[in-house]
Amino acid sequence: MRVYLVLVLCMCFCVLMLSAMVQPAGAGSPEKNVSGSLTVDGKNVAVLYAYVDETQPDEPIVVLSDKPLPADAIPFVPEKLVKEQKIHAIGFSISRQDKKLTNTYGMLKYPGNASGVGLGRVEEGRMTLAIKKLDGSMLEGKIATTKPVKLSYISYSFDLSFKVGLGKKK
């Protein structure tokens, strides 16, 4: 009986160890695959994490942030989280078919204004997107402002390269 109990406990321990080692798949699985620069009101911010939400498979939403985000914060990073953790994040939607930015979603969140800034309509030409790879497993590209954006309450610019895995389930 003791041997059986020890075996069961060992199996449970192994299962727990394996599950702890495997990072859960989904929108909240951070990937440190971002490089480049983000400047908000003259302050440079290191953006490190890339996430993707594929709820709408034809228009995935990419979120790039300076800090790890929980799965439920993708793609709509809550204002409370931005304020409490002083998060900087950029989010945008891409047409899978055309490999271009869409007007469905575009935001910049930063601690000074947790409600964020709309990145503007694609037609305004504030941003460029170059997709290097977009298939069933990977999205790789570069997004940048065409020139620094100056609004009455904020100025920002970014030039970010990113790579994020696709095909993950929430």
VMD Tcl script that builds the backbone (N, CA, C; Angstrom):
set m [mol new atoms 510]
animate dup $m
set s [atomselect $m all]
$s set {name element resname resid chain x y z} {
  {N N MET 1 A 0.820 -1.194 0.000}
  {CA C MET 1 A 0.000 0.000 0.000}
  {C C MET 1 A 0.865 1.258 0.000}
  {N N ARG 2 A 1.938 1.249 0.788}
  {CA C ARG 2 A 2.834 2.402 0.847}
  {C C ARG 2 A 3.517 2.622 -0.499}
  {N N VAL 3 A 3.895 1.554 -1.147}
  {CA C VAL 3 A 4.550 1.665 -2.449}
  {C C VAL 3 A 3.608 2.317 -3.451}
  {N N TYR 4 A 2.355 1.890 -3.427}
  {CA C TYR 4 A 1.344 2.464 -4.324}
  {C C TYR 4 A 1.179 3.960 -4.053}
  {N N LEU 5 A 1.113 4.342 -2.791}
  {CA C LEU 5 A 0.963 5.745 -2.415}
  {C C LEU 5 A 2.174 6.570 -2.867}
  {N N VAL 6 A 3.367 6.032 -2.682}
  {CA C VAL 6 A 4.586 6.726 -3.104}
  {C C VAL 6 A 4.597 6.892 -4.625}
  {N N LEU 7 A 4.197 5.854 -5.355}
  {CA C LEU 7 A 4.140 5.942 -6.817}
  {C C LEU 7 A 3.146 7.005 -7.277}
  {N N VAL 8 A 2.000 7.057 -6.669}
  {CA C VAL 8 A 0.986 8.047 -7.023}
  {C C VAL 8 A 1.510 9.456 -6.724}
  {N N LEU 9 A 2.134 9.632 -5.575}
  {CA C LEU 9 A 2.689 10.937 -5.230}
  {C C LEU 9 A 3.806 11.340 -6.198}
  {N N CYS 10 A 4.646 10.403 -6.579}
  {CA C CYS 10 A 5.714 10.693 -7.542}
  {C C CYS 10 A 5.131 11.094 -8.897}
  {N N MET 11 A 4.103 10.403 -9.327}
  {CA C MET 11 A 3.461 10.740 -10.604}
  {C C MET 11 A 2.849 12.137 -10.537}
  {N N CYS 12 A 2.180 12.452 -9.449}
  {CA C CYS 12 A 1.583 13.789 -9.294}
  {C C CYS 12 A 2.662 14.864 -9.299}
  {N N PHE 13 A 3.763 14.594 -8.610}
  {CA C PHE 13 A 4.859 15.544 -8.571}
  {C C PHE 13 A 5.427 15.770 -9.977}
  {N N CYS 14 A 5.606 14.691 -10.724}
  {CA C CYS 14 A 6.128 14.810 -12.101}
  {C C CYS 14 A 5.185 15.619 -12.983}
  {N N VAL 15 A 3.902 15.365 -12.870}
  {CA C VAL 15 A 2.924 16.109 -13.664}
  {C C VAL 15 A 2.963 17.588 -13.296}
  {N N LEU 16 A 3.047 17.903 -12.023}
  {CA C LEU 16 A 3.121 19.297 -11.589}
  {C C LEU 16 A 4.393 19.963 -12.087}
  {N N MET 17 A 5.499 19.275 -12.033}
  {CA C MET 17 A 6.765 19.834 -12.512}
  {C C MET 17 A 6.713 20.099 -14.010}
  {N N LEU 18 A 6.176 19.153 -14.769}
  {CA C LEU 18 A 6.075 19.347 -16.215}
  {C C LEU 18 A 5.134 20.489 -16.564}
  {N N SER 19 A 4.027 20.596 -15.878}
  {CA C SER 19 A 3.089 21.680 -16.175}
  {C C SER 19 A 3.675 23.036 -15.780}
  {N N ALA 20 A 4.511 23.079 -14.771}
  {CA C ALA 20 A 5.142 24.336 -14.384}
  {C C ALA 20 A 6.200 24.758 -15.393}
  {N N MET 21 A 6.832 23.782 -16.040}
  {CA C MET 21 A 7.880 24.085 -17.007}
  {C C MET 21 A 7.323 24.532 -18.346}
  {N N VAL 22 A 6.140 24.097 -18.689}
  {CA C VAL 22 A 5.542 24.443 -19.972}
  {C C VAL 22 A 4.761 25.730 -19.816}
  {N N GLN 23 A 5.090 26.724 -20.622}
  {CA C GLN 23 A 4.388 27.995 -20.567}
  {C C GLN 23 A 3.049 27.829 -21.266}
  {N N PRO 24 A 1.951 28.293 -20.679}
  {CA C PRO 24 A 0.659 28.120 -21.319}
  {C C PRO 24 A 0.590 28.863 -22.646}
  {N N ALA 25 A -0.022 28.219 -23.619}
  {CA C ALA 25 A -0.188 28.855 -24.928}
  {C C ALA 25 A -1.344 29.835 -24.867}
  {N N GLY 26 A -1.349 30.763 -25.778}
  {CA C GLY 26 A -2.446 31.713 -25.861}
  {C C GLY 26 A -1.940 33.120 -26.000}
  {N N ALA 27 A -2.884 34.033 -26.028}
  {CA C ALA 27 A -2.540 35.428 -26.247}
  {C C ALA 27 A -1.633 35.974 -25.167}
  {N N GLY 28 A -1.680 35.417 -23.969}
  {CA C GLY 28 A -0.895 35.956 -22.888}
  {C C GLY 28 A 0.492 35.369 -22.756}
  {N N SER 29 A 0.910 34.536 -23.680}
  {CA C SER 29 A 2.249 33.973 -23.601}
  {C C SER 29 A 3.241 34.975 -24.159}
  {N N PRO 30 A 4.042 35.587 -23.275}
  {CA C PRO 30 A 4.942 36.624 -23.764}
  {C C PRO 30 A 6.116 36.045 -24.536}
  {N N GLU 31 A 6.495 36.723 -25.552}
  {CA C GLU 31 A 7.670 36.365 -26.322}
  {C C GLU 31 A 8.539 37.603 -26.394}
  {N N LYS 32 A 9.786 37.487 -25.927}
  {CA C LYS 32 A 10.710 38.619 -25.971}
  {C C LYS 32 A 11.327 38.676 -27.359}
  {N N ASN 33 A 10.543 39.103 -28.300}
  {CA C ASN 33 A 10.990 39.163 -29.684}
  {C C ASN 33 A 10.679 40.514 -30.300}
  {N N VAL 34 A 10.995 41.574 -29.581}
  {CA C VAL 34 A 10.777 42.923 -30.091}
  {C C VAL 34 A 12.087 43.692 -29.953}
  {N N SER 35 A 12.410 44.457 -30.979}
  {CA C SER 35 A 13.581 45.323 -30.901}
  {C C SER 35 A 13.239 46.646 -31.568}
  {N N GLY 36 A 13.993 47.662 -31.221}
  {CA C GLY 36 A 13.760 48.979 -31.792}
  {C C GLY 36 A 13.518 49.988 -30.697}
  {N N SER 37 A 12.834 51.063 -31.057}
  {CA C SER 37 A 12.654 52.144 -30.097}
  {C C SER 37 A 11.221 52.647 -30.061}
  {N N LEU 38 A 10.812 53.053 -28.864}
  {CA C LEU 38 A 9.548 53.751 -28.627}
  {C C LEU 38 A 9.908 54.973 -27.801}
  {N N THR 39 A 9.470 56.137 -28.243}
  {CA C THR 39 A 9.704 57.368 -27.507}
  {C C THR 39 A 8.355 58.016 -27.234}
  {N N VAL 40 A 8.090 58.277 -25.961}
  {CA C VAL 40 A 6.852 58.931 -25.538}
  {C C VAL 40 A 7.235 60.160 -24.731}
  {N N ASP 41 A 6.815 61.326 -25.213}
  {CA C ASP 41 A 7.134 62.603 -24.554}
  {C C ASP 41 A 8.632 62.715 -24.233}
  {N N GLY 42 A 9.467 62.340 -25.179}
  {CA C GLY 42 A 10.906 62.463 -25.026}
  {C C GLY 42 A 11.581 61.352 -24.240}
  {N N LYS 43 A 10.806 60.425 -23.691}
  {CA C LYS 43 A 11.369 59.330 -22.890}
  {C C LYS 43 A 11.442 58.065 -23.738}
  {N N ASN 44 A 12.649 57.484 -23.836}
  {CA C ASN 44 A 12.825 56.232 -24.566}
  {C C ASN 44 A 12.382 55.065 -23.699}
  {N N VAL 45 A 11.639 54.146 -24.302}
  {CA C VAL 45 A 11.110 52.989 -23.594}
  {C C VAL 45 A 11.546 51.734 -24.340}
  {N N ALA 46 A 12.071 50.755 -23.604}
  {CA C ALA 46 A 12.471 49.481 -24.205}
  {C C ALA 46 A 11.251 48.569 -24.318}
  {N N VAL 47 A 10.791 48.331 -25.520}
  {CA C VAL 47 A 9.666 47.434 -25.763}
  {C C VAL 47 A 10.244 46.044 -26.017}
  {N N LEU 48 A 9.793 45.057 -25.253}
  {CA C LEU 48 A 10.396 43.729 -25.301}
  {C C LEU 48 A 9.442 42.609 -25.674}
  {N N TYR 49 A 8.152 42.750 -25.342}
  {CA C TYR 49 A 7.227 41.628 -25.423}
  {C C TYR 49 A 6.253 41.769 -26.585}
  {N N ALA 50 A 6.027 40.653 -27.264}
  {CA C ALA 50 A 5.078 40.615 -28.385}
  {C C ALA 50 A 3.978 39.609 -28.080}
  {N N TYR 51 A 2.755 40.000 -28.356}
  {CA C TYR 51 A 1.581 39.150 -28.157}
  {C C TYR 51 A 0.716 39.244 -29.413}
  {N N VAL 52 A -0.119 38.241 -29.616}
  {CA C VAL 52 A -1.059 38.314 -30.724}
  {C C VAL 52 A -2.386 37.729 -30.272}
  {N N ASP 53 A -3.450 38.373 -30.691}
  {CA C ASP 53 A -4.801 37.884 -30.449}
  {C C ASP 53 A -5.371 37.483 -31.796}
  {N N GLU 54 A -5.744 36.221 -31.930}
  {CA C GLU 54 A -6.280 35.721 -33.193}
  {C C GLU 54 A -7.760 35.402 -33.101}
  {N N THR 55 A -8.463 36.122 -32.237}
  {CA C THR 55 A -9.902 35.918 -32.113}
  {C C THR 55 A -10.577 36.099 -33.470}
  {N N GLN 56 A -10.132 37.096 -34.214}
  {CA C GLN 56 A -10.569 37.298 -35.597}
  {C C GLN 56 A -9.415 36.826 -36.494}
  {N N PRO 57 A -9.443 35.593 -36.978}
  {CA C PRO 57 A -8.302 35.041 -37.721}
  {C C PRO 57 A -7.888 35.866 -38.938}
  {N N ASP 58 A -8.831 36.552 -39.584}
  {CA C ASP 58 A -8.493 37.353 -40.756}
  {C C ASP 58 A -7.829 38.681 -40.399}
  {N N GLU 59 A -7.976 39.107 -39.133}
  {CA C GLU 59 A -7.374 40.356 -38.669}
  {C C GLU 59 A -6.783 40.167 -37.275}
  {N N PRO 60 A -5.627 39.519 -37.196}
  {CA C PRO 60 A -5.008 39.388 -35.872}
  {C C PRO 60 A -4.610 40.752 -35.315}
  {N N ILE 61 A -4.649 40.854 -33.994}
  {CA C ILE 61 A -4.228 42.077 -33.310}
  {C C ILE 61 A -2.916 41.793 -32.602}
  {N N VAL 62 A -1.926 42.612 -32.875}
  {CA C VAL 62 A -0.607 42.493 -32.261}
  {C C VAL 62 A -0.496 43.532 -31.155}
  {N N VAL 63 A 0.041 43.132 -30.018}
  {CA C VAL 63 A 0.305 44.048 -28.910}
  {C C VAL 63 A 1.781 43.911 -28.552}
  {N N LEU 64 A 2.474 45.036 -28.535}
  {CA C LEU 64 A 3.883 45.098 -28.162}
  {C C LEU 64 A 3.973 45.909 -26.879}
  {N N SER 65 A 4.670 45.394 -25.864}
  {CA C SER 65 A 4.712 46.099 -24.580}
  {C C SER 65 A 6.095 46.039 -23.941}
  {N N ASP 66 A 6.289 46.932 -22.988}
  {CA C ASP 66 A 7.561 46.974 -22.283}
  {C C ASP 66 A 7.592 46.041 -21.087}
  {N N LYS 67 A 6.451 45.545 -20.661}
  {CA C LYS 67 A 6.374 44.642 -19.515}
  {C C LYS 67 A 5.487 43.456 -19.859}
  {N N PRO 68 A 5.703 42.322 -19.195}
  {CA C PRO 68 A 4.841 41.160 -19.450}
  {C C PRO 68 A 3.387 41.494 -19.113}
  {N N LEU 69 A 2.475 40.966 -19.904}
  {CA C LEU 69 A 1.048 41.212 -19.705}
  {C C LEU 69 A 0.331 39.896 -19.443}
  {N N PRO 70 A -0.698 39.917 -18.601}
  {CA C PRO 70 A -1.492 38.698 -18.394}
  {C C PRO 70 A -2.342 38.401 -19.629}
  {N N ALA 71 A -2.700 37.148 -19.800}
  {CA C ALA 71 A -3.466 36.711 -20.981}
  {C C ALA 71 A -4.756 37.499 -21.167}
  {N N ASP 72 A -5.443 37.824 -20.071}
  {CA C ASP 72 A -6.724 38.521 -20.210}
  {C C ASP 72 A -6.569 40.005 -20.553}
  {N N ALA 73 A -5.332 40.502 -20.617}
  {CA C ALA 73 A -5.095 41.905 -20.982}
  {C C ALA 73 A -4.865 42.075 -22.480}
  {N N ILE 74 A -4.887 40.984 -23.222}
  {CA C ILE 74 A -4.615 41.032 -24.657}
  {C C ILE 74 A -5.936 40.915 -25.400}
  {N N PRO 75 A -6.275 41.750 -26.318}
  {CA C PRO 75 A -5.517 42.871 -26.829}
  {C C PRO 75 A -5.854 44.204 -26.155}
  {N N PHE 76 A -6.858 44.215 -25.281}
  {CA C PHE 76 A -7.335 45.465 -24.694}
  {C C PHE 76 A -6.717 45.660 -23.310}
  {N N VAL 77 A -5.548 46.252 -23.244}
  {CA C VAL 77 A -4.814 46.425 -21.994}
  {C C VAL 77 A -5.615 47.366 -21.087}
  {N N PRO 78 A -6.039 46.876 -19.914}
  {CA C PRO 78 A -6.876 47.696 -19.029}
  {C C PRO 78 A -6.148 48.929 -18.489}
  {N N GLU 79 A -6.892 50.020 -18.357}
  {CA C GLU 79 A -6.338 51.276 -17.851}
  {C C GLU 79 A -5.718 51.105 -16.463}
  {N N LYS 80 A -6.376 50.341 -15.618}
  {CA C LYS 80 A -5.886 50.121 -14.249}
  {C C LYS 80 A -4.503 49.457 -14.283}
  {N N LEU 81 A -4.319 48.485 -15.149}
  {CA C LEU 81 A -3.040 47.790 -15.276}
  {C C LEU 81 A -1.948 48.735 -15.780}
  {N N VAL 82 A -2.291 49.555 -16.753}
  {CA C VAL 82 A -1.333 50.530 -17.294}
  {C C VAL 82 A -0.869 51.476 -16.188}
  {N N LYS 83 A -1.806 51.954 -15.416}
  {CA C LYS 83 A -1.490 52.908 -14.351}
  {C C LYS 83 A -0.674 52.255 -13.234}
  {N N GLU 84 A -1.114 51.087 -12.762}
  {CA C GLU 84 A -0.452 50.441 -11.632}
  {C C GLU 84 A 0.942 49.925 -11.978}
  {N N GLN 85 A 1.109 49.377 -13.174}
  {CA C GLN 85 A 2.398 48.782 -13.540}
  {C C GLN 85 A 3.230 49.665 -14.470}
  {N N LYS 86 A 2.723 50.860 -14.736}
  {CA C LYS 86 A 3.426 51.821 -15.599}
  {C C LYS 86 A 3.824 51.187 -16.933}
  {N N ILE 87 A 2.822 50.659 -17.605}
  {CA C ILE 87 A 3.019 49.927 -18.857}
  {C C ILE 87 A 2.947 50.862 -20.055}
  {N N HIS 88 A 3.796 50.596 -21.023}
  {CA C HIS 88 A 3.744 51.228 -22.342}
  {C C HIS 88 A 3.398 50.110 -23.318}
  {N N ALA 89 A 2.398 50.309 -24.156}
  {CA C ALA 89 A 1.999 49.266 -25.098}
  {C C ALA 89 A 1.481 49.883 -26.385}
  {N N ILE 90 A 1.753 49.193 -27.472}
  {CA C ILE 90 A 1.250 49.576 -28.787}
  {C C ILE 90 A 0.456 48.387 -29.311}
  {N N GLY 91 A -0.725 48.651 -29.833}
  {CA C GLY 91 A -1.543 47.589 -30.400}
  {C C GLY 91 A -2.043 47.990 -31.773}
  {N N PHE 92 A -2.116 47.020 -32.679}
  {CA C PHE 92 A -2.576 47.303 -34.035}
  {C C PHE 92 A -3.107 46.033 -34.676}
  {N N SER 93 A -4.011 46.212 -35.617}
  {CA C SER 93 A -4.591 45.067 -36.327}
  {C C SER 93 A -4.035 45.004 -37.746}
  {N N ILE 94 A -3.948 43.765 -38.239}
  {CA C ILE 94 A -3.360 43.502 -39.554}
  {C C ILE 94 A -4.326 42.669 -40.381}
  {N N SER 95 A -4.446 42.999 -41.638}
  {CA C SER 95 A -5.201 42.160 -42.565}
  {C C SER 95 A -4.314 40.989 -42.966}
  {N N ARG 96 A -4.745 39.784 -42.650}
  {CA C ARG 96 A -3.960 38.599 -43.007}
  {C C ARG 96 A -3.848 38.472 -44.526}
  {N N GLN 97 A -4.901 38.831 -45.236}
  {CA C GLN 97 A -4.914 38.694 -46.697}
  {C C GLN 97 A -3.978 39.705 -47.369}
  {N N ASP 98 A -4.090 40.987 -46.986}
  {CA C ASP 98 A -3.307 42.043 -47.629}
  {C C ASP 98 A -1.959 42.306 -46.970}
  {N N LYS 99 A -1.791 41.791 -45.726}
  {CA C LYS 99 A -0.577 42.036 -44.941}
  {C C LYS 99 A -0.338 43.534 -44.729}
  {N N LYS 100 A -1.453 44.240 -44.452}
  {CA C LYS 100 A -1.399 45.682 -44.216}
  {C C LYS 100 A -2.132 46.015 -42.929}
  {N N LEU 101 A -1.843 47.200 -42.394}
  {CA C LEU 101 A -2.571 47.700 -41.232}
  {C C LEU 101 A -4.033 47.882 -41.592}
  {N N THR 102 A -4.898 47.675 -40.600}
  {CA C THR 102 A -6.321 47.960 -40.790}
  {C C THR 102 A -6.740 49.020 -39.774}
  {N N ASN 103 A -7.911 49.560 -39.963}
  {CA C ASN 103 A -8.445 50.558 -39.032}
  {C C ASN 103 A -9.234 49.931 -37.893}
  {N N THR 104 A -9.265 48.613 -37.824}
  {CA C THR 104 A -10.052 47.952 -36.797}
  {C C THR 104 A -9.555 48.286 -35.398}
  {N N TYR 105 A -8.229 48.276 -35.212}
  {CA C TYR 105 A -7.684 48.508 -33.873}
  {C C TYR 105 A -6.318 49.166 -33.967}
  {N N GLY 106 A -6.122 50.199 -33.178}
  {CA C GLY 106 A -4.833 50.872 -33.093}
  {C C GLY 106 A -4.787 51.705 -31.835}
  {N N MET 107 A -3.807 51.437 -30.974}
  {CA C MET 107 A -3.741 52.190 -29.719}
  {C C MET 107 A -2.307 52.288 -29.233}
  {N N LEU 108 A -2.065 53.317 -28.446}
  {CA C LEU 108 A -0.836 53.492 -27.691}
  {C C LEU 108 A -1.265 53.745 -26.256}
  {N N LYS 109 A -0.824 52.893 -25.337}
  {CA C LYS 109 A -1.144 53.083 -23.915}
  {C C LYS 109 A 0.146 53.431 -23.199}
  {N N TYR 110 A 0.054 54.355 -22.260}
  {CA C TYR 110 A 1.220 54.781 -21.497}
  {C C TYR 110 A 0.753 55.317 -20.152}
  {N N PRO 111 A 1.631 55.304 -19.148}
  {CA C PRO 111 A 1.207 55.680 -17.797}
  {C C PRO 111 A 0.645 57.086 -17.659}
  {N N GLY 112 A 1.094 58.032 -18.441}
  {CA C GLY 112 A 0.595 59.395 -18.329}
  {C C GLY 112 A -0.849 59.548 -18.751}
  {N N ASN 113 A -1.351 58.636 -19.547}
  {CA C ASN 113 A -2.730 58.677 -20.011}
  {C C ASN 113 A -3.173 57.249 -20.254}
  {N N ALA 114 A -3.610 56.585 -19.190}
  {CA C ALA 114 A -3.927 55.166 -19.253}
  {C C ALA 114 A -5.026 54.843 -20.257}
  {N N SER 115 A -5.849 55.816 -20.611}
  {CA C SER 115 A -6.898 55.529 -21.574}
  {C C SER 115 A -6.326 55.352 -22.963}
  {N N GLY 116 A -5.119 55.838 -23.176}
  {CA C GLY 116 A -4.436 55.592 -24.432}
  {C C GLY 116 A -4.741 56.616 -25.505}
  {N N VAL 117 A -4.027 56.445 -26.576}
  {CA C VAL 117 A -4.140 57.322 -27.730}
  {C C VAL 117 A -4.471 56.451 -28.924}
  {N N GLY 118 A -5.482 56.819 -29.677}
  {CA C GLY 118 A -5.734 56.103 -30.916}
  {C C GLY 118 A -4.614 56.402 -31.898}
  {N N LEU 119 A -4.113 55.407 -32.554}
  {CA C LEU 119 A -2.996 55.627 -33.472}
  {C C LEU 119 A -3.428 56.305 -34.761}
  {N N GLY 120 A -4.691 56.551 -34.911}
  {CA C GLY 120 A -5.157 57.267 -36.102}
  {C C GLY 120 A -5.527 56.317 -37.219}
  {N N ARG 121 A -6.270 56.835 -38.134}
  {CA C ARG 121 A -6.682 56.032 -39.280}
  {C C ARG 121 A -5.469 55.734 -40.151}
  {N N VAL 122 A -5.454 54.561 -40.710}
  {CA C VAL 122 A -4.353 54.145 -41.564}
  {C C VAL 122 A -4.136 55.148 -42.695}
  {N N GLU 123 A -5.226 55.702 -43.208}
  {CA C GLU 123 A -5.135 56.650 -44.314}
  {C C GLU 123 A -4.379 57.925 -43.950}
  {N N GLU 124 A -4.271 58.216 -42.643}
  {CA C GLU 124 A -3.566 59.422 -42.215}
  {C C GLU 124 A -2.063 59.297 -42.437}
  {N N GLY 125 A -1.579 58.102 -42.664}
  {CA C GLY 125 A -0.173 57.901 -42.978}
  {C C GLY 125 A 0.792 58.102 -41.827}
  {N N ARG 126 A 0.318 57.984 -40.592}
  {CA C ARG 126 A 1.201 58.150 -39.440}
  {C C ARG 126 A 2.128 56.957 -39.237}
  {N N MET 127 A 1.735 55.786 -39.745}
  {CA C MET 127 A 2.491 54.562 -39.503}
  {C C MET 127 A 2.733 53.808 -40.797}
  {N N THR 128 A 3.795 53.011 -40.749}
  {CA C THR 128 A 4.068 52.074 -41.831}
  {C C THR 128 A 4.218 50.694 -41.225}
  {N N LEU 129 A 3.847 49.694 -41.990}
  {CA C LEU 129 A 3.984 48.312 -41.566}
  {C C LEU 129 A 4.604 47.526 -42.703}
  {N N ALA 130 A 5.644 46.787 -42.398}
  {CA C ALA 130 A 6.274 45.901 -43.378}
  {C C ALA 130 A 6.239 44.494 -42.793}
  {N N ILE 131 A 5.534 43.602 -43.449}
  {CA C ILE 131 A 5.438 42.219 -42.992}
  {C C ILE 131 A 6.506 41.395 -43.701}
  {N N LYS 132 A 7.344 40.761 -42.914}
  {CA C LYS 132 A 8.394 39.903 -43.450}
  {C C LYS 132 A 7.890 38.477 -43.616}
  {N N LYS 133 A 7.061 38.038 -42.648}
  {CA C LYS 133 A 6.519 36.682 -42.690}
  {C C LYS 133 A 5.160 36.669 -42.007}
  {N N LEU 134 A 4.202 36.040 -42.638}
  {CA C LEU 134 A 2.876 35.847 -42.057}
  {C C LEU 134 A 2.328 34.542 -42.607}
  {N N ASP 135 A 2.417 33.503 -41.783}
  {CA C ASP 135 A 1.881 32.207 -42.172}
  {C C ASP 135 A 1.144 31.617 -40.973}
  {N N GLY 136 A 0.875 30.357 -40.989}
  {CA C GLY 136 A 0.123 29.731 -39.912}
  {C C GLY 136 A 0.846 29.654 -38.579}
  {N N SER 137 A 2.165 29.834 -38.587}
  {CA C SER 137 A 2.913 29.672 -37.352}
  {C C SER 137 A 3.649 30.924 -36.881}
  {N N MET 138 A 3.851 31.904 -37.764}
  {CA C MET 138 A 4.691 33.042 -37.391}
  {C C MET 138 A 4.222 34.332 -38.049}
  {N N LEU 139 A 4.330 35.416 -37.288}
  {CA C LEU 139 A 4.110 36.766 -37.797}
  {C C LEU 139 A 5.363 37.556 -37.466}
  {N N GLU 140 A 5.990 38.088 -38.489}
  {CA C GLU 140 A 7.221 38.844 -38.307}
  {C C GLU 140 A 7.143 40.105 -39.153}
  {N N GLY 141 A 7.494 41.228 -38.556}
  {CA C GLY 141 A 7.420 42.472 -39.305}
  {C C GLY 141 A 8.026 43.643 -38.575}
  {N N LYS 142 A 7.758 44.809 -39.120}
  {CA C LYS 142 A 8.271 46.058 -38.559}
  {C C LYS 142 A 7.174 47.107 -38.675}
  {N N ILE 143 A 6.943 47.831 -37.591}
  {CA C ILE 143 A 5.970 48.923 -37.582}
  {C C ILE 143 A 6.687 50.179 -37.099}
  {N N ALA 144 A 6.380 51.284 -37.736}
  {CA C ALA 144 A 7.059 52.531 -37.387}
  {C C ALA 144 A 6.154 53.716 -37.685}
  {N N THR 145 A 6.400 54.806 -36.968}
  {CA C THR 145 A 5.750 56.061 -37.324}
  {C C THR 145 A 6.558 56.655 -38.474}
  {N N THR 146 A 5.883 57.333 -39.383}
  {CA C THR 146 A 6.583 57.934 -40.519}
  {C C THR 146 A 7.399 59.147 -40.092}
  {N N LYS 147 A 6.939 59.808 -39.031}
  {CA C LYS 147 A 7.672 60.914 -38.408}
  {C C LYS 147 A 7.109 61.043 -36.999}
  {N N PRO 148 A 7.798 61.751 -36.102}
  {CA C PRO 148 A 7.254 61.905 -34.752}
  {C C PRO 148 A 5.849 62.540 -34.799}
  {N N VAL 149 A 4.957 61.970 -34.001}
  {CA C VAL 149 A 3.583 62.469 -33.924}
  {C C VAL 149 A 3.496 63.415 -32.737}
  {N N LYS 150 A 3.013 64.626 -32.986}
  {CA C LYS 150 A 2.881 65.620 -31.922}
  {C C LYS 150 A 1.417 66.025 -31.825}
  {N N LEU 151 A 0.816 65.681 -30.695}
  {CA C LEU 151 A -0.548 66.094 -30.398}
  {C C LEU 151 A -0.473 67.120 -29.270}
  {N N SER 152 A -1.583 67.732 -28.929}
  {CA C SER 152 A -1.556 68.769 -27.894}
  {C C SER 152 A -1.160 68.214 -26.530}
  {N N TYR 153 A -1.380 66.928 -26.283}
  {CA C TYR 153 A -1.129 66.351 -24.971}
  {C C TYR 153 A -0.056 65.271 -24.965}
  {N N ILE 154 A 0.526 64.933 -26.117}
  {CA C ILE 154 A 1.543 63.887 -26.168}
  {C C ILE 154 A 2.327 63.986 -27.477}
  {N N SER 155 A 3.557 63.513 -27.404}
  {CA C SER 155 A 4.326 63.292 -28.629}
  {C C SER 155 A 4.874 61.873 -28.541}
  {N N TYR 156 A 4.937 61.203 -29.682}
  {CA C TYR 156 A 5.446 59.839 -29.676}
  {C C TYR 156 A 6.005 59.476 -31.043}
  {N N SER 157 A 6.875 58.485 -31.010}
  {CA C SER 157 A 7.384 57.885 -32.233}
  {C C SER 157 A 7.849 56.479 -31.891}
  {N N PHE 158 A 7.842 55.615 -32.880}
  {CA C PHE 158 A 8.344 54.261 -32.667}
  {C C PHE 158 A 8.843 53.671 -33.972}
  {N N ASP 159 A 9.747 52.744 -33.821}
  {CA C ASP 159 A 10.315 51.991 -34.928}
  {C C ASP 159 A 10.648 50.621 -34.340}
  {N N LEU 160 A 9.730 49.673 -34.468}
  {CA C LEU 160 A 9.819 48.399 -33.768}
  {C C LEU 160 A 9.747 47.213 -34.725}
  {N N SER 161 A 10.668 46.308 -34.574}
  {CA C SER 161 A 10.632 45.031 -35.287}
  {C C SER 161 A 10.115 43.996 -34.304}
  {N N PHE 162 A 9.307 43.069 -34.785}
  {CA C PHE 162 A 8.696 42.077 -33.890}
  {C C PHE 162 A 8.582 40.732 -34.583}
  {N N LYS 163 A 8.492 39.707 -33.760}
  {CA C LYS 163 A 8.279 38.342 -34.221}
  {C C LYS 163 A 7.426 37.664 -33.155}
  {N N VAL 164 A 6.326 37.054 -33.563}
  {CA C VAL 164 A 5.442 36.404 -32.589}
  {C C VAL 164 A 4.831 35.149 -33.222}
  {N N GLY 165 A 4.725 34.112 -32.416}
  {CA C GLY 165 A 4.143 32.858 -32.878}
  {C C GLY 165 A 2.639 32.966 -33.070}
  {N N LEU 166 A 2.132 32.268 -34.074}
  {CA C LEU 166 A 0.690 32.235 -34.366}
  {C C LEU 166 A 0.153 30.822 -34.164}
  {N N GLY 167 A -1.155 30.726 -34.211}
  {CA C GLY 167 A -1.795 29.420 -34.128}
  {C C GLY 167 A -2.000 28.918 -32.723}
  {N N LYS 168 A -1.838 29.787 -31.737}
  {CA C LYS 168 A -2.037 29.370 -30.343}
  {C C LYS 168 A -3.484 29.572 -29.972}
  {N N LYS 169 A -3.968 28.719 -29.117}
  {CA C LYS 169 A -5.340 28.820 -28.640}
  {C C LYS 169 A -5.355 29.520 -27.294}
  {N N LYS 170 A -6.439 30.260 -27.059}
  {CA C LYS 170 A -6.584 30.934 -25.760}
  {C C LYS 170 A -6.878 29.906 -24.699}
}
mol reanalyze $m
mol bondsrecalc $m
mol representation Tube
mol addrep $m
